[in-house]
Amino acid sequence: MAGALGIGERTVNWHLERVFVKLGAGSRAEAVALAFELGIVRRPHDSQTSP
């Protein structure tokens, strides 16, 4: 991720930690689950991903 954004790995980790704190998450998996639960991110409709 850091390379794609042109920033350092420590910078990415720092921002991830801030997200975890704001969500009250202890791991990336928990942060993702909470983001879905809170409506921060949504799954695409199945019909859009099917041929």
C-alpha positions in Angstrom: 0.0 0.0 0.0 2.8 2.4 0.9 4.5 2.0 -2.5 1.3 2.6 -4.4 0.7 5.8 -2.4 4.3 6.9 -2.5 4.6 7.1 1.3 6.5 5.2 3.9 5.3 2.0 5.5 5.5 3.6 8.9 3.1 6.4 7.7 0.6 3.8 6.5 0.8 1.9 9.9 0.4 5.2 11.8 -2.8 6.1 9.8 -4.1 2.5 10.3 -3.6 2.8 14.0 -5.6 6.0 14.1 -8.4 4.4 12.2 -8.4 1.4 14.7 -8.6 3.8 17.6 -11.4 5.8 16.1 -13.4 2.7 15.4 -12.5 1.0 18.7 -11.0 -1.9 16.8 -8.2 -4.1 17.9 -7.3 -5.6 14.5 -7.7 -5.0 10.8 -10.4 -7.7 10.6 -12.3 -6.0 13.4 -11.9 -2.6 11.8 -13.3 -4.0 8.5 -16.2 -5.6 10.3 -17.0 -2.4 12.1 -16.8 -0.4 8.9 -19.4 -2.6 7.3 -21.6 -2.6 10.4 -21.5 1.2 10.6 -22.1 1.7 6.9 -18.7 3.3 6.3 -18.1 0.8 3.5 -20.6 -1.3 1.5 -20.5 -4.5 -0.5 -21.2 -4.1 -4.2 -24.5 -5.5 -5.4 -24.1 -9.1 -6.5 -25.8 -8.3 -9.8 -23.0 -5.8 -10.6 -20.3 -8.4 -10.1 -22.0 -11.3 -12.0 -21.8 -11.7 -15.8 
